Amino acid sequence: MIPLRLNTLSRLLILTLQLMACGSAVAAPNAARQLIQEALTQMGGEAKIRSLKSLRFEALGYRNLLEQSERPEGPYIVEFQRVSVMRDLEHLRQKQTNEATVANFPSYKMSIVVADEVAAQSFGDRTGPGSRDQLETAREDLELGPERVLLTAIAAPDLRVETDTVLQAVPHHVVAFTWRNIPVRVFLNANTALPTKVEWKCARPYGSFWSVWGDVTTRVYYSLWWLTPEGVHYPLQWDVFRNDLPDVSVAISRLELNPELPADTFAITQDVKDAFAKRRDLTADNRPLGFPGQPGTEIAKDIVFIPGSWNTTLVRQGDGIVILEAPISSGYSAKAIAEAERRWPGVPIKAAVSTSDAWPHIGGVREYVARGIPIYAPDLNLPILTRVVSAPRSSLPDALARNPRPPVFRPVSGKMMIGDGPNRMEIYPLRGETTERQMMIYFPEHKLLYGSDAFQKEDANKYFYAQTVWEVVHAVERESLNVDTFFMMHMGPTPWREVKAVLAPPEKTPSAK
């Protein structure tokens, strides 16, 4: 901990008394500026902080796969990361490279470059446009990161003091301001004046994961403060929480201030810039239904499979339409509903079925709730579905936010039927170790199985991964189902014999006599 000088303590005491006398957070802008100035002094001085034009660091860290772990409450599947970051603070440019590993998953290396309001991403030797979400995240890194957040705060015209609080058992001063129309708060340790936490709240409509949750609160905690050779105090550990869930943790192992960065560090080719411009405004809500150029096709009479990043299926029964899966967003569900109404005019939507708790899989349930359509889902998934339905959406309200209504959930805890006739559906919870919150749908008339998102097919001969393949096959055998064809959240119709072959023991090579 960095010791404070006596006059610093005196100033903090005076500031506290001033705040008590004012009785209003907005009545003390000068006090807020003085708190920020003191924080800059303790970081090494405002002049030194402003003189930082670039930085480079290497770090070790991890990301919890909150969006697709076995249970929403954790423990979470961990993605371990080796991170390299270069920042041009003067021109708001950043390059970040992650080498990531998840147990039993293929490792990958990914670089993201953000420069001049464009994001580009590279996997190996393949480079293409990034996402608007990557651009927004880089803005947060560059303007709300530890080396810049105090300067961003002091430049804000609405900088103000809020009520003191206790954080991590230590008294803290709180200053607040608006950045890019987003409310931000900085928590300053009352003993050291250094920032312990930076917090902001906004919608994240351009991402596949956090867009599901509407207004998302991000909290970044700084610790392991270090004195650099340049005389700057800098936090080497950053812990990121979103909506109070532990998202990312990073520990810096090597830090350089004001390094000379290679001239081509932030280079983005014109073709990538052009491609990014075409997808810049693509949100989870306004993305088209399915893959462009790949219209929905019937895999059986009145069972329409719509291929996409997350497949959706429309099923017409005698008394209405069932939509299988509600992925991505409210806007995407609205398009699926519109497609069903186009194909079968005047036929009501009688139900939606959500088979998994992965965030992109449940992102569209709110649209069905808004329309009063019942939702069939595994009983274990009701808590997370309730969270999605009740998530605040003041920034970008959808139909449910504009006209709230209670959900109609149909929890599935055992075999359940939907409809009758040739397209009747039997629902079964999978109840596997890794698939306990997924369920499969069987169409007995067609010997057709929908297996949720238990596994995927990597190439022509390999399925990923054997454990969940076994769990689906085991569930089919447990329920004595006669399957000829199956399909999944990320797989089109496939012969069932293929998946059974995955579990067949390898043939032994005859030994030489």
N, C-alpha and C positions, 0 to 999 in steps of 0.2 A: 504494500500500500504506500502511496506517495504522501509524505507528511506535508501538512499545510503550515504556512507561516502564520504567525499570530494575527497580523493585520487581515489575512484572509478569513480567519475565524471571526474576527470582529465584523468584517463586511457582511458575512453570511448571517450573523446575529442581527445586524441592522436591517438586512433585507427581510428577515423573518418578521421582525417587529413592524416593518412597513406593511407587509402583507396583512398582518393581523389588524392593523389600523384601517387599511383600505376596505377589507371585507368583501372584495370583489376581485375575481381573477383577471378581468379585463381592465381593471383600473390601474394596473401597475406595469405598463409596457417597459418602462425604464428598468424596473426590477428584473424583468425577463432578460433584457439585454445584458444587464450586469451579471446575471447567472451564466449566460452563454459566454460572456467575455472571460469570466473566471474559469470556466471549463476549458476555453482555448488556452488560457495562461497555463493551466495545469497540464495540458497536452504538450506543452513546449513553447507556447506563445503564438498569437495570431499570425505574426509575420511568417513563422516557420510553417504553420499549417497552410497558409495561402501560397507559400513557395512550392508546395508539393504539386508538381505538374504531371508526374507519372509514378506508377509503382508496379512492382512485380512481386508475386509471392507464389510459393508452393505450399501445399497443405495436404493433410490426410483427413479424411472425414467419412461420413456415412449419411445415407438418406433412408429413412423408414418408408417402406412401400405402403403408406397409409391407404392408398387407393385400391390395393389388391392383395392385402394380407389375408390370412386365414380367418381372422376375427377382427371386427372393427375396433374392439377394445384393446387389441394387442394380446400378447407380444407380437411385434411386427416383423415381417421379413425385412432383412437389412441389405441394402446395396452399399458395399464399401467402395470408396472413391479415393483416387489420387488426383488432386486438383492442381492445375497451373493457371494463374490469372495474370494478365497484363492489362493495366488501365492507363489510358490517356485522359487524365483529369481535365486537362485544358480544353480538349475538343470533345469530351464525353464519348469516348470510344473504349471498347473493351473486347478482349479475346479471352475466352475461358475454355480450357481443355480438361475433360474428365475421362479418366480411365476407370471404368466401373466393373465391379464383379459382384454377382449374386450367386450364392451356393447352387451348384448344379445348373446354372443358366450360362449361356455363352457370354464371355466377357466382351466388352466393347470399348472403343475409344471414340469420343465425340468432341468436336470443337465448335464453338459458337462465336462468331464475330459480329459485333454490333457497331456500326459506324454510320454517321450521316442519316440516321433514322431508317436504317436498313438492317435486317438480321440475316445472316447466312450461317448454314451449318454444314459440317463435314463429318462423314463416316469413312474412315480410311482414306482412299483416294477419290471418293465421291463427294462432290460439293453441290449444294443446291440452296434454295431459299429457306430461311428459317421461318419462325412464326412471330406474329405480333406479340404473343405472350412472352417470347424470349426478349423482344425489344423492350417491353414494359419492365421485365425483371431486371434487365441491364440498367435501365434508368434508375431503378431503386438502388441498385448496387452503387452506381456512380454518384448519385446525389444524396442518398441517405446512408451510405456506408460510413464507417467510423472516421475516415479521413476528411469527409465532406459534410456530414450531417449538421455540425455546428455552424458552418458557414452558410448552409442552406437555411438554417433556422434564423440566423441573425439578419439575413436578407429579406425575410418574410415580413410584409407590412402589418400582418395581424399577429405577430409574435406576442405571446402573453404568458403570464404565470397562472398555473392552476394550483389546486390545493395540495399541500405537501402530503406525502404518503410514506408508508413503511414498505420496503421491498427487500426481500431476502434478509429480513430482521434488521435492516439498516434504514435510518431515515433518508428520504430522498426529496429533492425539489423537483417539481414537474413544470416543464414549459411546453407550450402547444403552439402550433402554427398550421397554416394551410400550404400544401405543396401540390401543384398541378391539380387543384380542386379536391385534394385528398387531405383529411385531417390527420395530423402527425403529432405525437407526443414524445418528448425526450425526458427520461428519468435520470436526474443527476445526483450522484452520491453526495449527501450533505457533508460528509467528512472529507472527501477527496475532490469533489466538484466534477469528477469524470462521469461520462455517461455509462450507466449500467444497462439501460434498455431503451430501444427505439421502437415505437408502436405506431402502426397506421392501419386504416380500415378502408377497403375499397372492393368493388366487384372485379372479378378476373374473367371477363367473358371470352377471352381468346384462347384459353387453355382447355384441354380435355378433362382435366382432373378437378381443379379448384373452381371452375365455372359452375359446377354442380351446386356449390354452397352459397351462391348469392353474394352477400356482403361478407367478405373474409377479413378477419383481423389478423395481421402479421405482427409478431413480437420477436425482436432480435435482441438476445442478451449477449453482452460483451464481458469477457473475463480474461484471465491470464495476461494482465497488462505488462508491457515490456518496454524498457528504455532502449531506444535504438542509438547507434553511434552518432546520429545526427541530432540527438537531444530531443527526440519526439517520443512521447509515451503512446503506445499503440497496443490494442487488444489482440492477442494471438488466438483466442478461441471465440467463436461465434456459434450460438445455439439459436436456431430458428424454430419458432412455434407458430402454427397457423390454426386459428380457432381452438387454441389451447392444446393442440396435438403436436407432439414432437416430430418435426419435419426433417430438419437437416442439422448436422453438427460438423463444424470445420475447425481444425487446429493447424495453424500456420507453422511450418517448420523452417521456412526460409523467406526472408522479407528484404526487399530492396526498395529504397525511396529514391525517387528521381533517377531511375536508370535510363540509359540510352536504349530505346526500343528499336528493333529493326524497321527499316522504312516500309516494308511490306506487311507488317504485323496485322494491320487492319484493312488490308486491300480486299475489295469485293468486286468481282467482275461485273461488267454491264449486263450480261445476260441474267446473272443472279439477281441484280437489282431490278431488272424488268419483271422477272418471275415473282419476286417478293411484292412488287407493286400490285400485281394481279390478285394476290391473296392477303394483302395487308389488312383488309377490313373483314376477313372471314372470321366470324365468331362461332361458338358452339350452337347458337340459335339460328344463324342464317345460312349454315352450310346446307348444300342440297341433299335431298333424300337419295341415299345409295351412291354408287359410283356413277359419275357421268358416262353416258354411252353404254351402260350395262343395265337395261331395264329389268324390272322384276319378271320372273318366269314361273310358270306353274310346275311344281314338282309332283303334284297330284291334282286332280280336279278341284278347283277352288281353294287350293293351298298355294299362295304366291310367295315365293322367296325373293327378297330384295337384297342383293349383295351390297355390302358397304364396309366401311371400317369396322362397324358393328352391325351385323346382319339383323334384319327385321323380317318377320313373316306375317302375312295376312291370311286368316283362315275364315272362310264363310261357312256357317252352319245354318240349319233351317230357320232359326229364330234370331240370327244376327251374326255379327263379325267379331272374331277374337283376334287381337293383335298380340303377336308373340314377341316380347321384349319391348322395353321403353327406354332406349339408350340415349345418351349424349345430352339432350336438352329439351326444354319445353317446345322450342321452335321446331326441333326435329320431329317430335311426336306429333305436332300439329300437321306437319307434312305427311307423316305416315297415315294419319286419320283422313287427310284430304285425298290421299291416293286410294284408300279403301272406299271412300264415298264416290270417287270417280269410277272405280271399277264396278261397284254395286250400288247404283243410286237408290236412295230411299231405304237402304238396309241399315239398321242401327248398329252402332258399335256396342256390343254387349259386355265386353270385358277386355282387359289387358293382362298379360302374364309377364312377370318379372322373375327370372330364374336364378339370379345371382346378386351378390351384394357389392361387387366391384363398382367403384364410383361411376365410370363411364356407362355402365350397364343400367344404372338407376337414374341417370340424369334427366330422363324425360317423364318420370312418373307424375310430376306436378301438373302437367297438361291434362292427364286423365282425371286426376283429382279435381281440377278446375271444372271439368265437364261432368262430374258426378259418375264417372265410369268406374266400376269395381276393378280392383287390382288383386290378382292372385299372386302370392309370393310365399317363399318358405317362412314358416312361423318364426324362425330365428332371426329373420331379416326385418321384422316389424320395427324394432328400435331404430335401426339406421334409416329405414324408409320414413319413419315419423320425423326424424331429424331433418331429412331432405324436405319434407312437406312443410315443416315449421321454420325452415331457414329464412332469416330476414333478407328481403330483396328490395330495399329502399332505393338503391342506386339504379338498378335496371329492373323494374318490376315486370313480372310476367302476368299471365292471365290469373293465376291463383293469388298473386300478391295484390292484384287490383280488386279481385272479388273472392275473398277467402271463404272456404267451406271445408268441412271435415272430410277426411278421406274415407273411402269405403274399401277396407282391406278384407281379403279372403285368405286367411292364413292356412298354409298347407302343412300339415304335420304327418300325413299318411296319404294313401291313395285317394285321389279326388278326381271326379269326372266333370268335364265341361261339355255340355251339349249331348246330342245323340245323332244318329244317322251316320253316313259314310265318313264324315270328318269329325267324329267325336274324339275327344282328347282325354287321355288318362295322364294324370300328373303324379309323379313319385319323387319324394325327397331322395337325394343320392346318399346322404348320411355317411360319406366317406371321411377319412381323416383330414384330407385337404379339400374335400368337396362337401363339407357338412352344411354349408349355406347355399348349396345349389340344388336344383331339381331338374329332372328330365321329363320330357313330354312324349307320350307314345300315341301314335295314330294306328289303332289295331287293324282297321280296315285296309290300310296301305302297308302294314308292316314297316312303318316309318318311325324313326326315333330322332328327337331333338335332344342333344346331350348337354345343353347349356355351354359353359366355357371351361370345361374341365381340362382340355388339352387342345393342342394345335398340331397341324402338319407342317413340318419344316421344309421338306422337299418331297420328291416323288416316292421316296422309300423310308422316310424317317418320321416318327411321331414324337411329339414333345408333350408330356413326358410320361414314362412307363407307369409311375405310381397312380396317376389319375386315369390313365387308360385302364389300368386294372380296376380302379374303383367304379368306373362306368360299366365295364364288362361285368363286374361282380354284381352291380345293382340290377342289370338286365337279367342276369341268371337268377338272382334272388327273387325277382318278380315274375319269373317264367315268361318273359316277353319273347316273341318270335320276330326278330328284326332282320330285314333285308337291306335297308338303306338307312343311313343316319346323316345328320348335319348338325352344325354347331354355330356358336356365336361368330367364329372366325373361319368356318369351313363350309363349303357348299356340299350338296348331296354326294355321298360317298358310299361305296359298297361296305356293308358291315363286316364282310369276311376280311377286309383289309385291316381293320382295327383288331380283330381277333388274332390275326397273324403276328401282331406286335408282341403278344404274350407267349407265342409258341416258343418252346425251347429250341435253341440252335441245333441244327443237325450236327452230329459228331462226324468228324473226318475219320474214315476207316484207317486203322493203324496198319502200317506195313508189316507183312508177314516175313 
